[in-house]
Amino acid sequence: MPVNIAACQSILSELNSKNVTLVAVSKTKPAEDITAMYALGQRDFGENYVQELAEKQAILPHDIRWHFIGHLQSNKVKYIAPFVHLIHGVDSAKLLQEINKQALKNNRVIDCLLQVHIAQEETKFGLNEMELNAIKAQLPGLPNVRVCGLMGMASLTDNREKIKAEFLALKKIFDAFNQWPVTIRSANTILSMGMSGDYQLAIACGSNMVRIGSLLFGTRNYGAV
Ligand SMILES: *Cc1c(COP(=O)(O)O)cnc(C)c1O
């Protein structure tokens, strides 16, 4: 299925008017689809497989801001450390330490979001508030990472009230995060929350960055990859 240009343009202008950053989630999609979105002015793209991201980065324009939105294993940080724009799913101190180490090797600071566990399902990754505070205490010792905000994923459910409650819970944790001293976080902060099925609800609940894939690129066919 080709990129839906009309849908892309209307989502882009909707998000623009609300000052919400769009991360176009291009995982499993060919480079041509990214090029089509790029031609519309889109520069932020999200991927969640390290190898796929590294391959696409090598052949696509270098002003693309690549977001890593998947579950990142510590031993793979080195492959994306030279170029990644923002790592969304940091869910352990160990991973953050490895990002700091690889960032230092590349002589840069890597921007990260801490992933908070908001879904009631067991399967979703993320930190609880206690783990979040444990990471907060470590940040002064990790000068090559910059924590820019939080990321979360709601339960996979049609129950809007449940999704809304989870988003509002994350917004509350984000409000507390915004009280952290600016010496250990970025000045402008990001709340990455909302995907194709729930992005409008997420924005209503305070999100300022949404990760949208299938609405832009069509449904994914994992079998073909
Ligand atoms: C795939 C993915 C998305 C995009 O999902 P859609 O429902 O296709 O918009 C967003 N966030 C993460 C973490 C993903 O893995």
The ligand as a Tripos MOL2 file, in Angstrom:
@<TRIPOS>MOLECULE
LIG
   15    15     1     0     0
SMALL
NO_CHARGES

@<TRIPOS>ATOM
      1 C1          4.7710    0.7920   15.6580 C.3       1 LIG1
      2 C2          4.7910    1.7850   16.7580 C.ar      1 LIG1
      3 C3          4.0260    2.9710   16.6910 C.ar      1 LIG1
      4 C4          3.0980    3.3060   15.5370 C.3       1 LIG1
      5 O1          1.9710    2.4970   15.5620 O.3       1 LIG1
      6 P1          0.6990    2.8100   14.6240 P.3       1 LIG1
      7 O2         -0.4280    2.1890   15.3630 O.co2     1 LIG1
      8 O3          0.9660    2.1560   13.3210 O.co2     1 LIG1
      9 O4          0.5650    4.2780   14.5010 O.co2     1 LIG1
     10 C5          4.1420    3.8770   17.7140 C.ar      1 LIG1
     11 N1          4.9400    3.6530   18.7710 N.ar      1 LIG1
     12 C6          5.6930    2.5410   18.8860 C.ar      1 LIG1
     13 C7          6.5510    2.3600   20.0830 C.3       1 LIG1
     14 C8          5.6240    1.5600   17.8920 C.ar      1 LIG1
     15 O5          6.3650    0.4580   18.0230 O.3       1 LIG1
@<TRIPOS>BOND
     1     1     2 1
     2     2     3 ar
     3     2    14 ar
     4     3     4 1
     5     3    10 ar
     6     4     5 1
     7     5     6 1
     8     6     7 2
     9     6     8 1
    10     6     9 1
    11    10    11 ar
    12    11    12 ar
    13    12    13 1
    14    12    14 ar
    15    14    15 1
@<TRIPOS>SUBSTRUCTURE
     1 LIG1         1 GROUP 0 **** ****
